[in-house]
């Protein structure tokens, strides 16, 4: 039972780290957009940030290598 709790705690820690890294990346992009476009209002900046999050140039089909497949995957 203790081993399972330790595994769950480790997994929770990894998830927490991933979420924190995501938030840091969003904050960094927000700063980059602000530096590049100081004339934008906060509303414009947030709209561009949301667009970037949805499009993510360079990761149109996700972050992994390989070919895109439909999700959820159906057994062949």
DOVEXRO-930057 format. One record per residue: residue in one letter; chain; x, y, z of N, C-alpha, C in turn. Coordinates in steps of 0.1 Angstrom, whole numbers. Example, Ala and Ser with C-alpha at 12.3 -4.5 7.8 and 13.67 -1.06 7.14 Angstrom:
BEGIN
+-----+-------+-------+-------+-------+-------+-------+-------+-------+-------+-------+
! res ! chain !   n.u !   n.v !   n.w !  ca.u !  ca.v !  ca.w !   c.u !   c.v !   c.w !
+-----+-------+-------+-------+-------+-------+-------+-------+-------+-------+-------+
!   a !     A !   132 !   -57 !    78 !   123 !   -45 !    78 !   132 !   -33 !    78 !
!   s !     A !   128 !   -22 !    71 !   137 !   -11 !    71 !   129 !     0 !    79 !
+-----+-------+-------+-------+-------+-------+-------+-------+-------+-------+-------+
END
This chain:
BEGIN
+-----+-------+-------+-------+-------+-------+-------+-------+-------+-------+-------+
! res ! chain !   n.u !   n.v !   n.w !  ca.u !  ca.v !  ca.w !   c.u !   c.v !   c.w !
+-----+-------+-------+-------+-------+-------+-------+-------+-------+-------+-------+
!   x !     A !     8 !   -12 !     0 !     0 !     0 !     0 !     9 !    13 !     0 !
!   x !     A !    19 !    12 !     8 !    28 !    24 !     8 !    35 !    26 !    -5 !
!   x !     A !    39 !    15 !   -12 !    45 !    17 !   -25 !    35 !    23 !   -35 !
!   x !     A !    22 !    20 !   -35 !    13 !    26 !   -44 !    11 !    41 !   -40 !
!   x !     A !    11 !    44 !   -28 !    10 !    58 !   -24 !    22 !    66 !   -28 !
!   x !     A !    34 !    60 !   -27 !    46 !    66 !   -32 !    46 !    68 !   -47 !
!   x !     A !    41 !    58 !   -54 !    39 !    60 !   -69 !    30 !    71 !   -73 !
!   x !     A !    18 !    72 !   -66 !     9 !    82 !   -68 !    14 !    96 !   -65 !
!   x !     A !    22 !    97 !   -54 !    28 !   110 !   -50 !    38 !   114 !   -61 !
!   x !     A !    46 !   104 !   -66 !    56 !   107 !   -76 !    49 !   112 !   -89 !
!   x !     A !    38 !   105 !   -93 !    31 !   109 !  -105 !    25 !   123 !  -103 !
!   x !     A !    19 !   125 !   -91 !    14 !   138 !   -88 !    24 !   149 !   -89 !
!   x !     A !    36 !   146 !   -84 !    47 !   156 !   -85 !    51 !   159 !   -99 !
!   x !     A !    52 !   148 !  -108 !    55 !   150 !  -122 !    45 !   158 !  -129 !
!   x !     A !    32 !   156 !  -126 !    21 !   163 !  -132 !    22 !   178 !  -128 !
!   x !     A !    24 !   180 !  -115 !    25 !   194 !  -110 !    37 !   201 !  -117 !
!   x !     A !    48 !   195 !  -118 !    60 !   201 !  -125 !    56 !   204 !  -140 !
!   x !     A !    49 !   195 !  -147 !    45 !   198 !  -160 !    36 !   210 !  -161 !
!   x !     A !    26 !   211 !  -152 !    17 !   222 !  -152 !    24 !   235 !  -149 !
!   x !     A !    34 !   235 !  -140 !    41 !   247 !  -137 !    50 !   251 !  -149 !
!   x !     A !    56 !   241 !  -156 !    63 !   244 !  -168 !    54 !   251 !  -179 !
!   x !     A !    42 !   245 !  -180 !    33 !   251 !  -190 !    30 !   266 !  -186 !
!   x !     A !    27 !   268 !  -174 !    24 !   282 !  -169 !    36 !   291 !  -172 !
!   x !     A !    48 !   286 !  -169 !    60 !   294 !  -171 !    61 !   297 !  -186 !
!   x !     A !    59 !   287 !  -195 !    59 !   290 !  -209 !    49 !   300 !  -214 !
!   x !     A !    37 !   300 !  -209 !    27 !   309 !  -212 !    31 !   323 !  -208 !
!   x !     A !    37 !   324 !  -196 !    41 !   337 !  -190 !    53 !   343 !  -199 !
!   x !     A !    62 !   334 !  -203 !    73 !   338 !  -212 !    68 !   343 !  -225 !
!   x !     A !    58 !   336 !  -231 !    53 !   341 !  -244 !    45 !   354 !  -242 !
!   x !     A !    38 !   356 !  -231 !    31 !   368 !  -229 !    42 !   380 !  -228 !
!   x !     A !    53 !   378 !  -221 !    63 !   388 !  -220 !    69 !   391 !  -234 !
!   x !     A !    71 !   380 !  -242 !    77 !   382 !  -255 !    68 !   390 !  -264 !
!   x !     A !    55 !   387 !  -264 !    45 !   395 !  -271 !    44 !   409 !  -267 !
!   x !     A !    45 !   411 !  -254 !    45 !   425 !  -248 !    57 !   433 !  -253 !
!   x !     A !    69 !   426 !  -253 !    81 !   433 !  -258 !    80 !   437 !  -273 !
!   x !     A !    75 !   427 !  -281 !    74 !   429 !  -295 !    63 !   438 !  -299 !
!   x !     A !    53 !   440 !  -291 !    41 !   448 !  -295 !    36 !   456 !  -283 !
!   x !     A !    44 !   466 !  -279 !    41 !   474 !  -267 !    28 !   482 !  -270 !
!   x !     A !    24 !   484 !  -282 !    12 !   492 !  -285 !    -1 !   484 !  -283 !
!   x !     A !     0 !   471 !  -282 !   -12 !   463 !  -280 !   -18 !   465 !  -267 !
!   x !     A !   -31 !   465 !  -266 !   -38 !   466 !  -253 !   -37 !   452 !  -247 !
!   x !     A !   -41 !   451 !  -234 !   -41 !   438 !  -227 !   -50 !   428 !  -234 !
!   x !     A !   -62 !   433 !  -239 !   -71 !   425 !  -246 !   -65 !   419 !  -259 !
!   x !     A !   -58 !   428 !  -267 !   -52 !   423 !  -279 !   -41 !   413 !  -276 !
!   x !     A !   -33 !   416 !  -266 !   -22 !   407 !  -262 !   -28 !   393 !  -258 !
!   x !     A !   -38 !   393 !  -250 !   -44 !   380 !  -246 !   -50 !   373 !  -257 !
!   x !     A !   -56 !   380 !  -267 !   -62 !   374 !  -279 !   -51 !   367 !  -287 !
!   x !     A !   -40 !   374 !  -289 !   -29 !   368 !  -296 !   -23 !   356 !  -289 !
!   x !     A !   -22 !   357 !  -276 !   -17 !   346 !  -268 !   -26 !   334 !  -269 !
!   x !     A !   -39 !   336 !  -268 !   -48 !   324 !  -270 !   -47 !   318 !  -284 !
!   x !     A !   -45 !   327 !  -294 !   -43 !   322 !  -308 !   -31 !   314 !  -309 !
!   x !     A !   -20 !   318 !  -302 !    -7 !   311 !  -302 !    -9 !   297 !  -296 !
!   x !     A !   -16 !   297 !  -284 !   -18 !   285 !  -277 !   -26 !   275 !  -286 !
!   x !     A !   -36 !   280 !  -294 !   -44 !   271 !  -302 !   -37 !   266 !  -314 !
!   x !     A !   -28 !   275 !  -320 !   -21 !   271 !  -332 !    -8 !   265 !  -330 !
!   x !     A !     0 !   270 !  -320 !    13 !   265 !  -317 !    22 !   262 !  -329 !
!   x !     A !    26 !   272 !  -336 !    34 !   270 !  -348 !    46 !   260 !  -345 !
!   x !     A !    47 !   250 !  -354 !    58 !   240 !  -352 !    52 !   228 !  -345 !
!   x !     A !    40 !   228 !  -340 !    35 !   217 !  -333 !    20 !   215 !  -337 !
!   x !     A !    17 !   217 !  -350 !     4 !   217 !  -355 !    -3 !   203 !  -352 !
!   x !     A !     5 !   193 !  -352 !    -1 !   179 !  -350 !     3 !   173 !  -337 !
!   x !     A !     7 !   182 !  -327 !    11 !   177 !  -314 !    26 !   179 !  -312 !
!   x !     A !    31 !   174 !  -301 !    45 !   176 !  -297 !    54 !   164 !  -300 !
!   x !     A !    48 !   153 !  -304 !    55 !   141 !  -306 !    59 !   139 !  -320 !
!   x !     A !    69 !   131 !  -323 !    73 !   128 !  -336 !    64 !   117 !  -341 !
!   x !     A !    63 !   115 !  -354 !    55 !   105 !  -360 !    43 !   111 !  -368 !
!   x !     A !    35 !   102 !  -373 !    24 !   107 !  -381 !    11 !   109 !  -373 !
!   x !     A !     3 !   119 !  -376 !    -9 !   121 !  -369 !   -19 !   109 !  -371 !
!   x !     A !   -26 !   106 !  -360 !   -36 !    95 !  -361 !   -48 !   100 !  -354 !
!   x !     A !   -60 !    95 !  -358 !   -72 !   100 !  -351 !   -73 !    96 !  -337 !
!   x !     A !   -79 !   104 !  -329 !   -81 !   101 !  -315 !   -95 !   102 !  -311 !
!   x !     A !  -101 !    93 !  -303 !   -94 !    81 !  -298 !   -91 !    71 !  -309 !
!   x !     A !   -80 !    64 !  -306 !   -76 !    54 !  -316 !   -86 !    42 !  -315 !
!   x !     A !   -89 !    36 !  -327 !   -97 !    24 !  -327 !   -89 !    12 !  -331 !
!   x !     A !   -91 !     1 !  -325 !   -83 !   -11 !  -328 !   -85 !   -15 !  -342 !
!   x !     A !   -74 !   -19 !  -348 !   -74 !   -22 !  -363 !   -79 !   -37 !  -364 !
+-----+-------+-------+-------+-------+-------+-------+-------+-------+-------+-------+
END
